[in-house]
Amino acid sequence: MSKPPAIAAHGLHKSYRLGKSQLHVLRGVNVHVEPGEFVAVVGASGSGKSTLLHLVGLLDRADAGQVRLDGVDIAGLSPRRRNLLRCRDIGFVFQFYHLMGELNVLENVLLPAMVRTSLAGWSVGRRTARQRAAELLGQMGLKNRLKHRPKELSGGERQRVAIARALVNSPGIVLADEPTGNLDSKTRRQIMDVLERLNRDAGQTLLMVTHDANLAKRAHRVVHLADGRIE
């Protein structure tokens, strides 16, 4: 029996109220991503790319339409189940890193593992989680940066920390929102090399949104989004 799509979005609509008017961001978007596939969504700023990612990643709710993750309709999930699914099965990589400045590199990567575990569970599994986080950072070329604070890192290093944080719970789906948007061209290529390797070697499903058509060409498939619709 074949597996369901890792991500299946049907007829997604999303709008936001701006004063007395409505801003329609998504207008009936359909997107399918198969398990282990790397799909890039491209479009200009304001086309709805990030909104689509937020709906798929359970960071927001659609006005209409359906999202299924590995065959599970997320609309009927309780808040607790949504939070658990988001933490356990989805890894997020954002353009602006969102690292906590008061924590060192290793502690930042450990945050998702801590969030998904009870206090009692963390006391038991802490050592394994730390080993996992250190191993990921080593794979990212950051084994000598574990105790550094984010302000002591370059932009590319911070993004690699953010990728390690996204992977610490071994999610099946990784969502990347303009992951190279504020990096120089050399660092952009390095980050894309990392994402491609994760998809190829670990088999993780990757959905990336970007405005850079050249970077998108490195994905298995490219989806074009314009004015809230798939072209």
N, C-alpha and C positions, 0 to 999 in steps of 0.2 A: 504494500500500500504506500503510495507516494506521500511525502510530507506536504503539509499545507505551506503556503508562502510564509516566510518569516514576517513580512509586513504586507498587509492587504488593506488599502484605504479605498473606500468607495464613496463617491458623491460628497466629498467634504466641502462644507460651506463654513466660513467664519467671517464675522464682521465685528467692528468695534464702534461704539458710539463716541463721536467727537462733537461735544456740545449738543446741538439740535440735529446734527446730521449723522449718517451711518457711513462708515468706511468699510466697504466690502473688500476683504483681502483674498479669500479663497471662494471660488465660484464653481463648485462641483468637481473637485479634483479626484482623480483615480490614479493610484500608484500601487504597483505590486513589486515586491523584492523577494526573490527566492532565497532559501537558506544558502549561505556562503557566497552570495552575490555581492558585488561592489557596484553600487549605482550612484551616479552623481546627478544632482538636480541643479540646473543652471538657470540663471535669470538675472535681470537687472535689480538694483536695490528697489525695494517696494513691491516686488512681484509676488511675494507671499512665501518665499523659500523657508525663512525661519519659522513662520507661523505653521507651515506644514510639519516641520520637524518637531515643534512643540506639541502639536496634536498627536503625532505618532509616539512621542516620548512621554505622554501622559503629564506634560507640564501645563496643558490647557485642555479645554473641552470644545469640541466642534458644535456649531449651531445646528448642523444637520449632517447626516452621513454616518459612515461606520468605519471603525478601525479594528482590525484583527491582528494580533501578534501571535504567531505560531498557532493560528486557528482559534484563539481565544478572543471573543468580542469584549473589548475593554469597557464598553458603555455600561454593562451590568455589574461591574466590579464595585465592591465596597471601597470606601476611602482607604481602609487598611490594606486591602488586596492590591489596590492601585499603587500605594506607596511601596509595598513589598516587591511588586513586579518591576517598578521603576528602579528600585535600588539593586535588585538581584539580577535582573535579566537585561538591563539596558545600561550601556556606558555612554556618557556624554563628553564630547570634546568641543569646547567653545572657542571663539576667536580671542577672547580676552582672558583666558586661563582661569580666572576666579580662584586663584590660590590664596590661602590665608597667610598673611604676612607674619603673624606671630608664631606660626608653626614652621618646622624645618621641612625639607623635601620628603623625608620618609614619613613624617606625621601627616603631611598633606595627602600622600598616596593612601595612607591607612584609613582616612576618614570614611569612605563608603563601607569598608569592612566593619568599622565600629558601629555605623548607623544601622546596619542590617542585623546586628547581634545584640542580644540582651546583655546586661551587665555580667550575669553569671556565665553566659556563653563566651563573652569576651575574655574573661579571666582564664577560661580553658583554652580558647583558640587563638589567643594573642600571639603566641610564639610562631605558630604556623602562618598567621596573617603577616607578621613582620618578615618572615622568610620569603613569602610570596611577593610582598612589596619590594623588598631588596633585590630579588631576582629580576623583577620587571624593570626596575631602575637600572640594573646592570645591563639588561638587553637594550635599554635606551642609551647606553653609553654614559650613565650617570652614577656609576658605582662609587666614585670619589666625591659625590655631591650630597650624600645622604643627610648630613648634618647642616648643610647650608640653608639659609633663608632664601625665599624667592627673590628678594632684592639683590642678592649676590649672584644671580644667574642671568644669562643672556635671554633674549626673547625665545630663541629656538630651544634652549634648555628648559625654560618654563613650560613651553608647549609640550615637550616630551614628558615632563612631570605630569602635566594634565592628562596626557594619553595613558601613562602608567596608572594614574588614579582611576581613569575610566575602565581599566582592565582588571583592577585588583579583585573584583568579585567574579571574574571569568564570565562576563555577560555574553549571551549569544548574539546580541545586536549592539552595534556601535553607531551612534548618531553624531556626526561631525558638522558643526555649524561654522562655515568659513574658517576652518582650522589653520589656514595659512594667511589670513587676510591682512595681518599687520606685520608680516615678516618680509625680509629681503628675499630676492629671487633664489639665492643659494640655499638659504634656510628653508624656503618653501619646498624646494626639491627634496631636501633631507627629510622633512616631515612627511611628504608624500611617499617617500621610500619606506618610512616606518609604517604608515597606514597600509600600503600595499603588502608589505611583508606580513603584517598581522592577518590580513584577509587571506593571503595565499597559504601561510604556514599554519595558522591557527583555525582557519575556516570560519572566521567570524563574519557575520553579515554586516556590511558597511553601507550606510546611507549618508552621503555627504552633500551638503548644499554649498555652492560657490558661485561667484560671478565670473570666475576665471575659466574661460572655455579651454585653455591649454591644459590646465590641471585636470579638468573634467575628462579629458581624452584618455587619461590613465585608468579610468574606471572601465568596468566591463560594458556598461551601458549608460547612456546619457539621456536624461529627461529634461525637456525645456519647459519652463514655467514663465508665463507672461500674463500680467493683469489678472492674476488669480486663476488662470486656466492652463491646462497642459496643452502645448501646441502640437 
